[in-house]
Amino acid sequence: MSRPLHRGISGLRISGNSRDLWESQKKYKPGKEDLERTRSSDHSYLAFKLPFSLLFSDNTTPSKYSVNENGFACDTFNTGTARSRHKLAWLLLRFSLVLIIILALTGSFWWTISISSLSRGQIVHNYRRLQEQLVSDLWDIGELSLGSSRLKEMEFCSEESENYVPCFNVSEHLALGSPDTSESDRHCDRGSTQSCLVLPPVNYKIPLRWPTGRDVIWVSNVKITAQEVLSSGSLTKRMMMLDEEQISFRSASLMFDGVEDYSHQIAEMIGLRNESNFIQAGIRTILDIGCGYGSFGAHLFSKQLLTMCIANYEASGSQVQLTLERGLPAMIGSFTSKQLPYPSLSFDMLHCSRCGIDWDKKDGIYLIEADRVLKPGGYFVWTSPITNARNKENQKRWNFFQDFAESLCWEMLSQQDETVVWKKTSKRNCYSSRKSGSGPSLCSRRHDIECPYYRPLEACIAGTHSRRWIPVEERTWPSRSHLNNNEIAIYGLHPEEFMEDADNWKAAATNYWSLLSPLIFSDHPKRPGEEDPSPPYNMLRNVLDMNAHLGGFNSALLEAGKSVWVMNVVPTNGPNHLPLILDRGFVGVLHDWCEAFPTYPRTYDLVHMQGLLSLETGQRRRCTSLDIFIEIDRLLRPEGWVIIRDTVPLIESARTLTTRFKWEARVVDIDSNSDERLLICQKPFLKKQAN
């Protein structure tokens, strides 16, 4: 049974007038993308030109509004055929135009009368808002008169693209003809993305709610066959059970005693009682390399540990795709030839269980990269048959690994069966005490950078010059998410700036959830046989923050008790706060939003974007807003949500684009004095049409 759609939303109001916030008629901003340049021209020019063009134009008809069962206003653009309806519509348009102009002039008159009682700043602000409102209203009427010709919907991609990942197209890579090129390499050239909408597979089903969805997923949602499940060889891959429609993940296996015992073994090797004490040892974030299907991270999540899975691109049977389908952090990442898009000193532990990395190849450069992203005092866990080598070849590889790890100032803590644990030094003077010519040299300050966005692998030890060189034991969870003044200064911030950002996000996160919760916690979309869930059992689990700033949105959601995880993305063309975000105990990555994000389609439940459109439009444009929206649609699950916060003109432009994607959308006022707006969207569940 549906619950009331209205809930308390402090500081927010839905634009338009009605008795109910959720059933209010919305002022839609229909399509006008080819008129965007005109919007940036002088407002007074529009205010005079548009009314006359409307009064004397006679070849279009207005649109109609309707409100569907979700409380969303739907734009339906129909062309009238009856002459009487045509005349009546034009009379209403002309009457509305005259009324708006009269109201605008009246407002200007009263503004002039009250000029003596207002400050100069208030006068300028109020006049600007009045002028923008007038132009916006006139623009609405003008756009309605243009009809559906401006609202051409996006075409759908072919069936072969339902699991397409731009920048990892194997056939394109092979066409390059380079002997060093492999399918796991990333190549983001211009034109590598598709300008179409990726449809889900024919039998796609909405994922089960968390936490049930962590242990059971639909076979039809991922590109894997029964044979691939049965023939998979790693520890976590074998912890699966396959039936006709579902894949279930279990904690026990004939191959090992299970993930729980495995993680307990690692804790004992570190010197801890069990994995529940990882937090006390300073371990919060783990990079799981070649993670199987995420079972190691799924188990540790209950211990307040956050595990990021990275694995090579796979055309089928993808580790990353299945891990994300389970509601766990994952992204495509490779040690092939480029640095990972994380700054130095990013993770408390690196884990590799039969991950397929040949650590002894290329003179140990992959181990150097592992050392780069590992924090001082962090742990490297490796499970491999090579550690129990019997033949000469494997024994030679194992000896190389041990010697090279020692040259990196790693200390072997323990070895049990095939599992070995090393601890990275927390003392910088260890490197100077090495024998002359022993091991890799230290990177210079010029090469030791915090923005390694797919740069070539470096053969030197990085991070030793960083002010962030702090042993993991000194920054434990959850206190590390709340930095003190001295820690804040490391990142070039003022304490007041950090605290203000945190307070703003606490209020924003509450308001966002209030906007979504009437639908999340109701029977929409209705599923037969399901009851309304109670918090935190909800439809949201994977959250993508496209412009994460200081990680405040992530922190606010955790403090509010939401059972979500956030992929904090820091755009490469903005301020780089990713080191701060990672040091707070969150997960994130650097990314250029003019390129495709390294993940499979349909992997996020909520996409959040604050200020990204302003960031992109304020610089030399290499891509358009349409390109960014196409990528959002690819990443978003059917019935997933998008929250965009930006300036009024950019929100209006974005609202226009949503009609091309068939998203349901509404504009929300933040408060009466703000120059920003919210755009709340939901992606529909579009099924493939029968041939």
C-alpha positions as CSV (number, residue, x, y, z in Angstrom):
1,M,0.0,0.0,0.0
2,S,1.4,3.3,-0.9
3,R,2.4,5.7,1.8
4,P,1.7,9.5,1.6
5,L,3.9,11.1,-0.9
6,H,4.5,14.2,1.2
7,R,7.2,14.2,3.9
8,G,8.9,17.0,5.7
9,I,11.5,18.7,3.4
10,S,13.1,21.6,5.3
11,G,14.7,24.2,3.2
12,L,13.3,22.9,-0.1
13,R,10.2,23.7,-2.1
14,I,8.8,22.3,-5.3
15,S,8.5,25.0,-8.0
16,G,4.9,25.7,-8.8
17,N,1.7,26.2,-6.7
18,S,-0.4,23.3,-5.3
19,R,-1.9,21.9,-2.2
20,D,0.6,19.0,-2.2
21,L,4.3,19.2,-3.0
22,W,4.3,15.9,-4.9
23,E,1.2,16.4,-6.9
24,S,2.0,19.9,-7.9
25,Q,2.0,20.9,-11.5
26,K,5.5,21.5,-12.6
27,K,6.9,24.2,-14.8
28,Y,8.7,22.1,-17.3
29,K,11.6,23.4,-19.3
30,P,11.0,21.7,-22.7
31,G,13.7,21.0,-25.2
32,K,15.7,23.9,-26.5
33,E,19.3,22.7,-26.8
34,D,19.9,24.4,-30.2
35,L,18.8,27.7,-28.5
36,E,21.3,27.6,-25.7
37,R,23.5,30.2,-27.3
38,T,20.5,32.5,-27.4
39,R,20.0,32.0,-23.6
40,S,23.4,33.5,-22.9
41,S,22.6,36.7,-24.7
42,D,21.1,39.8,-23.2
43,H,17.9,39.2,-21.2
44,S,16.2,42.3,-22.3
45,Y,16.7,41.3,-26.0
46,L,14.8,38.1,-25.3
47,A,12.1,39.9,-23.3
48,F,11.2,42.1,-26.2
49,K,11.8,39.8,-29.2
50,L,10.0,36.7,-27.9
51,P,6.6,38.2,-27.1
52,F,6.2,39.7,-30.6
53,S,7.3,36.5,-32.3
54,L,4.6,34.6,-30.3
55,L,1.8,37.1,-31.0
56,F,2.3,36.9,-34.7
57,S,3.2,33.2,-35.2
58,D,0.4,30.9,-36.2
59,N,1.9,27.5,-37.0
60,T,2.3,25.7,-33.7
61,T,0.2,24.6,-30.8
62,P,0.9,24.5,-27.0
63,S,1.6,21.3,-25.1
64,K,-0.5,19.7,-22.4
65,Y,0.5,18.8,-18.9
66,S,-0.5,15.7,-17.0
67,V,0.6,14.2,-13.7
68,N,1.2,10.5,-13.5
69,E,0.9,8.1,-10.6
70,N,4.4,8.8,-9.4
71,G,3.7,12.4,-8.8
72,F,5.9,13.5,-11.7
73,A,4.6,15.9,-14.3
74,C,4.9,14.4,-17.7
75,D,5.3,16.5,-20.8
76,T,3.0,15.3,-23.6
77,F,3.5,17.2,-26.8
78,N,0.4,16.8,-29.0
79,T,-0.5,18.7,-32.1
80,G,-4.2,19.7,-32.2
81,T,-6.3,19.1,-35.3
82,A,-9.6,20.8,-34.6
83,R,-9.7,24.5,-35.5
84,S,-11.7,25.5,-32.5
85,R,-9.1,23.9,-30.2
86,H,-6.3,25.7,-32.1
87,K,-7.9,29.1,-31.6
88,L,-8.7,28.5,-28.0
89,A,-5.1,27.5,-27.3
90,W,-3.8,30.6,-29.0
91,L,-6.2,32.8,-27.0
92,L,-4.9,31.2,-23.8
93,L,-1.3,31.7,-24.8
94,R,-1.8,35.4,-25.7
95,F,-3.8,36.0,-22.5
96,S,-1.0,34.3,-20.4
97,L,1.6,36.5,-22.1
98,V,-0.3,39.7,-21.5
99,L,-0.8,38.7,-17.8
100,I,2.8,37.9,-17.3
101,I,3.9,41.2,-18.8
102,I,1.4,43.1,-16.6
103,L,2.6,41.3,-13.5
104,A,6.3,42.0,-14.4
105,L,5.6,45.7,-14.9
106,T,3.7,45.8,-11.6
107,G,6.5,44.1,-9.8
108,S,9.0,46.6,-11.3
109,F,6.8,49.5,-10.2
110,W,6.6,48.3,-6.6
111,W,10.3,47.6,-6.7
112,T,10.9,51.3,-7.7
113,I,8.7,52.6,-4.9
114,S,10.6,50.5,-2.3
115,I,14.0,51.5,-3.5
116,S,14.7,53.8,-0.6
117,S,14.2,51.0,1.9
118,L,16.5,48.4,0.3
119,S,20.2,48.1,0.3
120,R,22.0,48.4,-3.0
121,G,22.9,44.7,-2.9
122,Q,19.3,43.7,-2.3
123,I,18.1,45.9,-5.2
124,V,20.5,44.3,-7.7
125,H,19.7,40.8,-6.5
126,N,15.9,41.3,-6.6
127,Y,16.0,43.0,-10.0
128,R,18.1,40.2,-11.4
129,R,15.7,37.5,-10.1
130,L,12.7,39.5,-11.5
131,Q,14.3,39.8,-14.9
132,E,15.3,36.1,-14.9
133,Q,11.8,35.0,-13.9
134,L,10.3,37.1,-16.7
135,V,12.6,35.8,-19.3
136,S,12.1,32.2,-18.0
137,D,8.3,32.5,-18.3
138,L,8.5,34.0,-21.8
139,W,10.9,31.3,-22.7
140,D,8.5,28.6,-21.5
141,I,5.7,30.0,-23.7
142,G,8.0,30.3,-26.7
143,E,9.3,26.7,-26.3
144,L,5.7,25.4,-25.9
145,S,4.8,27.0,-29.2
146,L,7.7,25.2,-31.0
147,G,6.1,21.8,-30.4
148,S,7.9,18.5,-30.5
149,S,10.4,19.3,-33.2
150,R,12.9,20.4,-30.5
151,L,12.5,17.2,-28.5
152,K,14.0,14.5,-30.6
153,E,14.5,11.4,-28.4
154,M,17.8,9.5,-28.2
155,E,18.0,6.4,-30.3
156,F,18.7,3.0,-28.7
157,C,22.0,1.1,-29.2
158,S,22.1,-2.3,-30.8
159,E,21.6,-5.5,-28.8
160,E,25.3,-6.2,-29.0
161,S,25.9,-3.1,-26.8
162,E,23.9,-4.1,-23.8
163,N,27.2,-4.8,-21.8
164,Y,29.4,-2.3,-23.8
165,V,32.2,-0.6,-22.0
166,P,33.7,2.3,-24.0
167,C,37.5,2.6,-24.0
168,F,37.7,-1.2,-23.6
169,N,36.6,-2.3,-27.0
170,V,38.6,-5.4,-27.8
171,S,38.1,-5.3,-31.6
172,E,39.3,-1.7,-31.8
173,H,42.4,-2.6,-29.8
174,L,43.2,-5.5,-32.0
175,A,42.9,-3.2,-35.0
176,L,45.7,-1.1,-33.6
177,G,48.1,-4.0,-34.4
178,S,50.4,-3.3,-31.5
179,P,52.1,-6.5,-30.1
180,D,51.9,-5.0,-26.6
181,T,48.2,-4.3,-26.8
182,S,45.9,-6.5,-24.8
183,E,42.2,-6.5,-24.2
184,S,42.7,-5.2,-20.6
185,D,44.3,-2.0,-21.8
186,R,42.3,1.2,-21.7
187,H,42.2,3.4,-24.8
188,C,39.9,6.5,-24.6
189,D,40.2,8.1,-27.9
190,R,37.8,10.7,-29.3
191,G,34.8,8.8,-30.7
192,S,35.2,5.8,-28.4
193,T,31.8,6.4,-26.9
194,Q,28.4,5.7,-28.5
195,S,25.7,8.4,-28.9
196,C,22.8,6.1,-28.1
197,L,21.0,4.6,-25.1
198,V,22.1,1.2,-23.8
199,L,19.1,-1.0,-23.2
200,P,19.1,-3.8,-20.6
201,P,19.1,-7.5,-21.6
202,V,15.7,-8.9,-22.6
203,N,15.1,-10.7,-19.3
204,Y,16.7,-8.1,-17.0
205,K,15.1,-7.8,-13.5
206,I,15.4,-5.1,-10.9
207,P,18.1,-6.2,-8.4
208,L,16.9,-7.5,-5.0
209,R,17.0,-5.0,-2.2
210,W,20.1,-4.8,0.0
211,P,21.2,-6.8,1.9
212,T,19.4,-9.7,0.2
213,G,20.9,-8.5,-3.1
214,R,24.4,-9.0,-1.7
215,D,23.9,-12.8,-1.6
216,V,21.5,-13.4,-4.5
217,I,21.5,-11.8,-8.0
218,W,19.6,-12.5,-11.2
219,V,21.5,-14.5,-13.8
220,S,19.9,-12.5,-16.6
221,N,21.4,-9.2,-15.3
222,V,25.0,-10.1,-15.8
223,K,26.9,-11.5,-18.8
224,I,28.0,-14.9,-17.5
225,T,27.1,-18.5,-18.4
226,A,26.7,-21.6,-16.3
227,Q,29.9,-23.0,-17.8
228,E,31.9,-19.9,-16.7
229,V,30.6,-20.2,-13.2
230,L,31.4,-23.9,-13.0
231,S,34.9,-23.6,-14.5
232,S,36.0,-20.5,-12.6
233,G,39.1,-21.2,-10.5
234,S,39.6,-18.6,-7.8
235,L,38.6,-19.0,-4.2
236,T,35.7,-16.4,-4.4
237,K,34.5,-17.5,-7.8
238,R,33.9,-21.1,-6.5
239,M,31.7,-19.7,-3.7
240,M,28.7,-19.6,-5.9
241,M,25.6,-21.7,-6.5
242,L,23.8,-21.4,-9.8
243,D,20.1,-22.3,-10.5
244,E,17.9,-21.5,-13.4
245,E,17.3,-17.8,-12.6
246,Q,19.6,-16.8,-9.7
247,I,23.2,-16.9,-8.6
248,S,23.6,-17.2,-4.8
249,F,26.9,-16.7,-3.0
250,R,27.8,-18.8,0.0
251,S,30.5,-18.4,2.7
252,A,31.8,-22.0,2.5
253,S,33.6,-24.0,-0.2
254,L,35.0,-27.4,-0.6
255,M,38.2,-25.7,-1.7
256,F,38.8,-23.6,1.4
257,D,37.1,-23.4,4.9
258,G,35.4,-20.3,3.6
259,V,35.9,-16.6,3.4
260,E,35.2,-16.1,7.1
261,D,38.0,-18.5,8.1
262,Y,40.3,-17.1,5.4
263,S,39.9,-13.5,6.7
264,H,40.3,-14.8,10.3
265,Q,43.6,-16.4,9.2
266,I,44.8,-13.1,7.8
267,A,44.0,-11.3,11.0
268,E,46.0,-13.8,13.0
269,M,49.0,-13.5,10.7
270,I,49.0,-9.7,11.3
271,G,48.9,-10.4,15.0
272,L,45.2,-9.7,15.6
273,R,42.6,-11.8,17.4
274,N,40.2,-11.8,14.4
275,E,39.1,-9.7,11.4
276,S,36.9,-7.6,13.7
277,N,40.2,-6.1,15.0
278,F,41.3,-4.8,11.6
279,I,39.8,-1.4,12.5
280,Q,42.0,-1.2,15.6
281,A,45.1,-1.9,13.5
282,G,44.3,1.1,11.3
283,I,42.8,-0.9,8.4
284,R,39.6,0.6,6.9
285,T,40.0,0.6,3.1
286,I,41.2,-2.4,1.1
287,L,42.1,-2.7,-2.5
288,D,41.1,-6.2,-3.6
289,I,43.0,-6.9,-6.9
290,G,41.3,-9.5,-9.1
291,C,38.6,-9.9,-6.5
292,G,36.7,-12.8,-8.0
293,Y,33.1,-11.8,-7.4
294,G,33.6,-9.8,-4.3
295,S,33.0,-12.3,-1.5
296,F,36.0,-11.3,0.5
297,G,34.8,-7.7,0.5
298,A,31.2,-8.7,1.2
299,H,32.2,-10.5,4.4
300,L,34.5,-7.7,5.6
301,F,31.7,-5.1,5.0
302,S,30.0,-6.3,8.2
303,K,33.2,-5.4,10.0
304,Q,33.0,-1.7,8.9
305,L,35.7,-2.3,6.3
306,L,35.4,-0.9,2.8
307,T,36.8,-3.1,0.0
308,M,37.3,-1.7,-3.5
309,C,37.4,-4.5,-6.1
310,I,39.5,-3.9,-9.3
311,A,39.9,-6.3,-12.1
312,N,40.7,-6.3,-15.8
313,Y,38.1,-5.7,-18.4
314,E,36.3,-9.0,-19.3
315,A,34.0,-9.4,-22.2
316,S,32.0,-11.9,-20.2
317,G,32.0,-13.4,-16.7
318,S,33.1,-10.1,-15.4
319,Q,34.3,-9.9,-11.8
320,V,33.6,-6.2,-11.7
321,Q,30.0,-6.5,-13.1
322,L,29.0,-9.2,-10.7
323,T,30.6,-7.4,-7.7
324,L,28.6,-4.2,-8.5
325,E,25.5,-6.2,-9.1
326,R,25.9,-7.4,-5.5
327,G,26.0,-3.8,-4.3
328,L,29.7,-3.8,-3.5
329,P,32.4,-1.3,-4.6
330,A,34.2,-2.2,-7.9
331,M,35.7,-0.7,-11.0
332,I,37.8,-1.8,-14.0
333,G,41.4,-1.4,-13.2
334,S,44.6,-2.9,-14.7
335,F,48.3,-3.1,-13.8
336,T,49.2,-3.6,-17.5
337,S,51.0,-0.4,-18.4
338,K,49.5,2.6,-16.6
339,Q,49.2,3.8,-13.0
340,L,45.9,3.3,-11.3
341,P,43.9,6.6,-11.0
342,Y,44.5,6.8,-7.3
343,P,47.0,9.2,-5.6
344,S,50.0,7.8,-3.6
345,L,49.3,6.4,-0.1
346,S,45.6,5.6,-0.8
347,F,44.8,2.2,0.8
348,D,45.4,0.5,4.2
349,M,45.7,-3.0,2.7
350,L,46.2,-4.6,-0.7
351,H,44.8,-8.1,-1.2
352,C,45.6,-10.5,-4.1
353,S,44.2,-14.0,-3.9
354,R,45.1,-15.8,-7.2
355,C,44.6,-12.4,-8.8
356,G,46.5,-13.3,-12.0
357,I,49.2,-10.6,-11.7
358,D,52.7,-11.7,-12.5
359,W,54.4,-9.6,-9.8
360,D,57.9,-10.7,-10.9
361,K,57.5,-9.4,-14.5
362,K,58.9,-6.2,-15.9
363,D,61.6,-6.0,-13.2
364,G,59.0,-5.7,-10.4
365,I,57.3,-2.6,-11.7
366,Y,53.9,-3.9,-10.7
367,L,55.0,-4.3,-7.1
368,I,56.3,-0.7,-7.2
369,E,52.8,0.4,-8.3
370,A,51.3,-1.6,-5.4
371,D,53.7,0.1,-3.0
372,R,52.7,3.5,-4.4
373,V,49.1,3.2,-3.5
374,L,49.7,1.5,-0.1
375,K,49.8,3.7,3.0
376,P,52.8,3.7,5.4
377,G,52.4,0.8,7.7
378,G,49.8,-0.8,5.4
379,Y,49.6,-4.5,4.6
380,F,50.1,-6.5,1.4
381,V,48.3,-9.9,1.4
382,W,49.2,-12.5,-1.3
383,T,47.6,-15.9,-1.7
384,S,49.2,-17.9,-4.5
385,P,50.6,-21.4,-5.2
386,I,53.9,-19.7,-6.0
387,T,54.5,-19.0,-2.3
388,N,54.6,-22.8,-1.8
389,A,56.7,-23.4,-4.9
390,R,57.8,-26.9,-5.6
391,N,59.4,-26.6,-9.1
392,K,62.5,-24.6,-9.9
393,E,60.7,-22.0,-12.1
394,N,58.2,-21.1,-9.4
395,Q,60.9,-21.2,-6.7
396,K,62.9,-18.7,-8.8
397,R,59.8,-16.4,-9.0
398,W,59.2,-16.7,-5.3
399,N,62.8,-15.8,-4.4
400,F,62.6,-12.7,-6.7
401,F,59.3,-11.6,-5.0
402,Q,60.9,-11.9,-1.5
403,D,64.0,-10.0,-2.4
404,F,62.1,-7.3,-4.2
405,A,59.6,-6.8,-1.3
406,E,62.6,-6.4,1.0
407,S,64.1,-3.7,-1.2
408,L,60.8,-1.9,-1.0
409,C,61.1,-1.8,2.8
410,W,58.4,-4.4,3.3
411,E,58.6,-6.7,6.2
412,M,57.3,-10.3,6.0
413,L,55.1,-10.9,9.0
414,S,53.9,-14.4,8.4
415,Q,53.3,-17.2,6.0
416,Q,50.7,-19.9,6.3
417,D,50.1,-22.4,3.5
418,E,49.8,-20.3,0.3
419,T,49.1,-17.0,2.1
420,V,51.9,-14.5,2.9
421,V,51.4,-11.1,4.7
422,W,53.9,-8.2,4.3
423,K,53.9,-4.8,6.2
424,K,55.1,-1.7,4.5
425,T,57.5,0.4,6.5
426,S,56.1,3.5,8.3
427,K,59.7,5.0,8.6
428,R,61.1,7.0,5.7
429,N,64.7,6.5,6.8
430,C,64.3,2.8,5.9
431,Y,65.0,3.7,2.3
432,S,68.2,5.6,3.0
433,S,69.5,2.7,5.1
434,R,69.3,0.2,2.2
435,K,72.5,-1.1,0.7
436,S,73.8,1.1,-2.1
437,G,72.2,0.2,-5.5
438,S,69.6,-2.1,-3.7
439,G,66.1,-1.8,-5.0
440,P,64.3,1.0,-6.8
441,S,65.3,4.6,-6.2
442,L,63.0,7.2,-4.7
443,C,60.9,9.3,-7.0
444,S,61.9,13.0,-7.2
445,R,59.3,15.6,-6.1
446,R,58.6,16.3,-9.8
447,H,57.6,12.7,-10.5
448,D,55.8,12.1,-7.1
449,I,52.4,13.6,-8.0
450,E,49.0,13.3,-6.5
451,C,47.1,13.2,-9.9
452,P,48.3,10.0,-11.6
453,Y,45.5,9.8,-14.1
454,Y,46.5,6.7,-16.2
455,R,50.1,7.9,-16.4
456,P,52.8,5.4,-17.5
457,L,54.1,3.2,-14.6
458,E,57.1,4.6,-12.8
459,A,60.0,2.5,-11.7
460,C,60.7,4.6,-8.6
461,I,59.2,4.6,-5.1
462,A,56.6,7.3,-4.7
463,G,54.9,9.0,-1.7
464,T,58.0,9.5,0.4
465,H,57.8,13.3,0.0
466,S,54.2,13.6,0.9
467,R,52.9,15.4,4.0
468,R,50.3,12.6,4.1
469,W,53.0,10.1,5.2
470,I,51.2,9.0,8.3
471,P,51.2,5.4,9.6
472,V,47.8,3.6,9.4
473,E,47.8,2.9,13.1
474,E,47.7,6.7,13.9
475,R,44.4,7.2,11.9
476,T,41.8,4.7,12.8
477,W,38.1,4.5,11.8
478,P,35.7,6.2,12.4
479,S,37.7,9.1,13.9
480,R,39.7,9.5,10.7
481,S,36.6,10.7,8.9
482,H,36.4,13.8,11.2
483,L,39.8,15.5,10.8
484,N,41.3,17.8,13.4
485,N,42.7,21.3,12.6
486,N,46.2,20.0,12.0
487,E,45.1,17.3,9.7
488,I,42.9,19.7,7.7
489,A,45.9,22.0,7.2
490,I,47.7,19.2,5.4
491,Y,45.3,19.5,2.6
492,G,45.5,23.3,2.3
493,L,42.0,23.9,3.9
494,H,40.8,26.1,6.7
495,P,38.9,24.4,9.6
496,E,36.0,26.7,9.1
497,E,35.7,25.7,5.4
498,F,35.8,22.0,6.3
499,M,33.2,22.4,9.0
500,E,30.9,24.5,6.9
501,D,31.0,21.9,4.1
502,A,30.2,19.2,6.6
503,D,27.2,21.1,8.0
504,N,25.8,21.9,4.5
505,W,26.0,18.3,3.4
506,K,24.2,17.0,6.6
507,A,21.2,19.2,5.7
508,A,21.4,18.4,2.0
509,A,21.6,14.7,2.5
510,T,18.5,14.8,4.7
511,N,16.6,16.8,2.2
512,Y,17.6,14.6,-0.7
513,W,16.5,11.5,1.1
514,S,13.2,13.2,1.9
515,L,12.6,13.9,-1.8
516,L,13.3,10.3,-2.7
517,S,11.9,8.4,0.3
518,P,8.2,8.7,-0.6
519,L,8.9,6.6,-3.6
520,I,11.7,4.4,-2.3
521,F,9.7,3.3,0.7
522,S,6.4,2.9,-1.1
523,D,5.1,0.3,-3.5
524,H,6.5,2.2,-6.5
525,P,7.6,0.6,-8.7
526,K,5.0,-2.0,-7.6
527,R,6.3,-5.5,-7.4
528,P,3.8,-8.3,-6.8
529,G,4.1,-10.1,-3.5
530,E,6.5,-7.6,-2.0
531,E,5.8,-5.6,1.2
532,D,7.0,-2.0,1.8
533,P,10.5,-2.2,3.3
534,S,11.5,-0.4,6.4
535,P,14.8,1.6,6.6
536,P,17.6,0.8,5.9
537,Y,16.2,-1.8,3.5
538,N,15.8,0.3,0.4
539,M,16.3,0.6,-3.3
540,L,19.5,2.5,-3.1
541,R,22.9,0.9,-2.5
542,N,25.5,2.0,-5.1
543,V,25.9,5.8,-5.2
544,L,28.1,7.6,-7.7
545,D,29.1,11.2,-6.7
546,M,30.4,12.7,-10.0
547,N,32.0,15.8,-8.3
548,A,32.7,14.7,-4.8
549,H,34.4,17.9,-3.5
550,L,35.6,17.0,0.1
551,G,33.5,13.8,0.4
552,G,30.9,15.6,2.5
553,F,27.9,13.8,0.8
554,N,29.5,10.5,1.6
555,S,30.1,11.4,5.2
556,A,26.6,12.8,5.6
557,L,25.0,9.6,4.3
558,L,27.0,7.5,6.7
559,E,26.2,9.7,9.7
560,A,22.5,9.4,8.7
561,G,22.7,5.7,8.9
562,K,22.1,5.0,5.2
563,S,23.3,1.6,4.1
564,V,24.9,2.9,1.0
565,W,28.5,3.2,-0.3
566,V,29.7,6.1,-2.4
567,M,32.1,6.1,-5.3
568,N,33.6,9.5,-4.8
569,V,34.8,10.8,-8.2
570,V,37.1,13.8,-8.4
571,P,37.1,15.4,-11.9
572,T,40.6,15.8,-13.4
573,N,39.8,19.4,-14.4
574,G,38.9,20.6,-10.9
575,P,40.5,20.8,-7.5
576,N,42.0,17.5,-6.5
577,H,40.6,16.6,-3.1
578,L,40.8,12.8,-3.7
579,P,43.8,12.4,-1.2
580,L,41.6,13.9,1.5
581,I,38.6,11.7,0.6
582,L,40.7,8.5,0.7
583,D,42.4,9.5,3.9
584,R,39.0,10.0,5.5
585,G,38.3,6.3,5.0
586,F,36.1,6.5,1.8
587,V,36.7,5.2,-1.7
588,G,37.1,7.2,-4.8
589,V,38.9,7.8,-8.1
590,L,40.1,10.5,-10.4
591,H,38.2,10.7,-13.7
592,D,37.8,12.9,-16.8
593,W,34.0,13.1,-17.4
594,C,34.7,13.7,-21.1
595,E,35.6,10.0,-21.1
596,A,33.7,6.9,-20.2
597,F,33.8,5.8,-16.6
598,P,35.6,2.4,-16.2
599,T,32.6,0.2,-15.4
600,Y,29.8,-1.8,-17.0
601,P,26.3,-0.5,-17.8
602,R,23.6,-0.4,-15.2
603,T,25.8,-0.4,-12.1
604,Y,24.6,2.5,-10.0
605,D,21.3,3.2,-8.2
606,L,21.9,6.9,-7.6
607,V,24.0,9.4,-9.5
608,H,24.7,12.7,-7.8
609,M,26.2,15.7,-9.5
610,Q,26.7,19.1,-7.8
611,G,28.5,21.8,-9.7
612,L,29.8,19.5,-12.4
613,L,28.0,21.3,-15.3
614,S,29.4,24.6,-14.1
615,L,32.9,23.1,-13.9
616,E,32.7,21.7,-17.4
617,T,31.1,24.8,-19.0
618,G,33.5,27.2,-17.3
619,Q,36.5,25.7,-19.2
620,R,37.3,25.0,-22.8
621,R,34.7,22.4,-23.8
622,R,35.9,19.0,-25.1
623,C,32.5,17.5,-24.7
624,T,28.9,18.5,-24.3
625,S,26.3,18.1,-21.6
626,L,24.7,15.6,-23.9
627,D,27.8,13.5,-23.8
628,I,27.8,13.5,-20.0
629,F,24.1,12.6,-19.9
630,I,24.6,9.7,-22.2
631,E,27.3,8.3,-19.9
632,I,25.0,8.9,-16.9
633,D,22.3,6.9,-18.6
634,R,24.7,4.1,-19.3
635,L,25.8,3.9,-15.7
636,L,22.4,4.1,-14.2
637,R,20.2,1.1,-13.4
638,P,16.6,1.1,-14.6
639,E,14.4,2.9,-12.1
640,G,17.6,4.6,-10.8
641,W,17.8,8.2,-9.7
642,V,19.8,11.3,-10.7
643,I,20.2,14.4,-8.5
644,I,21.7,17.4,-10.1
645,R,22.4,20.7,-8.3
646,D,23.6,23.7,-10.3
647,T,22.8,27.2,-11.4
648,V,19.3,28.0,-12.7
649,P,20.3,28.3,-16.5
650,L,22.2,25.0,-16.4
651,I,19.4,23.2,-14.6
652,E,17.0,24.5,-17.2
653,S,19.2,23.2,-19.9
654,A,19.6,19.9,-18.2
655,R,15.9,19.6,-17.7
656,T,15.5,19.9,-21.5
657,L,17.9,17.1,-22.0
658,T,16.0,14.7,-19.7
659,T,13.1,14.6,-22.2
660,R,15.4,13.1,-24.8
661,F,16.3,10.3,-22.4
662,K,12.7,9.6,-21.4
663,W,13.6,10.4,-17.8
664,E,10.9,11.6,-15.4
665,A,12.2,14.9,-14.0
666,R,11.2,17.8,-11.8
667,V,12.9,21.0,-10.8
668,V,13.1,21.8,-7.1
669,D,13.7,25.2,-5.5
670,I,16.4,25.0,-2.8
671,D,15.3,28.2,-1.0
672,S,14.0,31.6,-2.0
673,N,17.4,33.3,-1.9
674,S,19.4,30.7,-3.8
675,D,20.6,31.0,-7.4
676,E,20.8,27.2,-7.6
677,R,18.2,24.6,-8.3
678,L,17.8,20.8,-7.9
679,L,16.8,18.6,-10.7
680,I,15.5,15.2,-9.5
681,C,15.2,12.5,-12.2
682,Q,14.3,8.9,-12.5
683,K,15.3,6.6,-15.3
684,P,12.4,4.4,-16.6
685,F,12.7,0.7,-17.0
686,L,12.7,0.5,-20.8
687,K,12.5,-3.0,-22.2
688,K,13.8,-4.1,-25.6
689,Q,11.2,-4.0,-28.3
690,A,10.4,-7.3,-30.1
691,N,11.6,-7.6,-33.6
